[in-house]
Amino acid sequence: MDRIQTVETTFKLTYTPEQYDKAVAYIEDMKKHPKRIFWLGKKGKTDEELIYSHIAHRILSGFYNNYDPTFARQQIMDMTNRKVLD
């Protein structure tokens, strides 16, 4: 079996005030449920980090599942990739 390769990718995304507000509400709701899988790997993150992470996840998941190139051009402003060397 071939070895799995790793790529480090950085995105520059835009988001609407509505997307930000929804992310804030989501993080506030998750705080009420500290045992959810959502919290794995997120210990020590600030609310702002969690909010931006959620916005990015929603934007990128949406494009993965339902790609609309017109909308993508508006929200994904830049993407930089580089292969991670071991």
C-alpha positions in Angstrom: 0.0 0.0 0.0 1.3 3.5 -0.9 2.0 5.9 1.9 -0.6 8.7 2.5 0.7 12.1 1.5 0.1 15.3 3.4 -0.7 18.8 2.1 -0.8 21.9 4.2 -3.5 24.3 2.8 -4.3 27.9 3.8 -7.5 29.5 2.8 -8.6 33.1 2.8 -12.4 33.2 3.1 -15.0 35.9 3.2 -18.1 35.5 5.3 -21.4 37.4 5.8 -22.6 38.9 9.1 -25.3 36.2 9.1 -22.7 33.5 8.8 -20.8 35.0 11.7 -24.0 35.3 13.8 -24.9 31.7 13.1 -21.4 30.6 14.1 -21.6 32.5 17.4 -25.0 30.9 18.2 -23.6 27.5 17.4 -20.5 27.9 19.7 -22.7 29.2 22.5 -25.0 26.1 22.1 -22.0 23.8 22.1 -20.8 25.3 25.4 -24.0 23.8 26.9 -22.9 20.4 25.8 -19.3 19.9 27.0 -19.2 16.1 26.4 -20.0 16.3 22.6 -17.5 15.1 20.1 -17.3 18.7 18.8 -14.9 19.5 21.7 -12.3 16.9 20.8 -9.0 18.7 20.0 -10.5 22.2 20.8 -9.3 22.5 24.4 -7.8 26.0 25.1 -9.2 27.6 21.9 -10.8 31.0 22.3 -14.4 31.7 21.4 -13.1 33.7 18.4 -11.0 30.8 17.2 -13.9 28.4 17.5 -16.2 30.8 15.6 -13.8 31.3 12.7 -13.1 27.6 12.6 -16.8 26.9 12.4 -17.3 29.4 9.6 -14.4 27.9 7.6 -15.7 24.4 8.2 -19.2 25.3 7.0 -18.0 27.2 3.9 -15.5 24.5 2.9 -17.9 21.6 3.7 -20.6 23.2 1.6 -18.3 23.4 -1.4 -17.2 19.8 -0.9 -20.8 18.6 -0.9 -22.5 21.1 -3.3 -20.0 23.0 -5.4 -21.2 26.2 -6.9 -18.3 28.0 -8.7 -20.0 31.4 -8.7 -20.5 31.4 -4.9 -17.0 29.8 -4.4 -15.3 32.7 -6.2 -17.0 35.1 -3.7 -16.1 33.3 -0.6 -12.8 31.5 -1.3 -10.5 34.5 -2.0 -7.2 32.6 -1.9 -5.8 29.2 -1.4 -2.2 28.2 -0.9 -1.0 24.6 -0.9 2.3 23.0 -0.1 3.3 19.4 0.3 4.5 18.6 3.8 7.8 16.9 3.8 8.6 14.3 6.4 
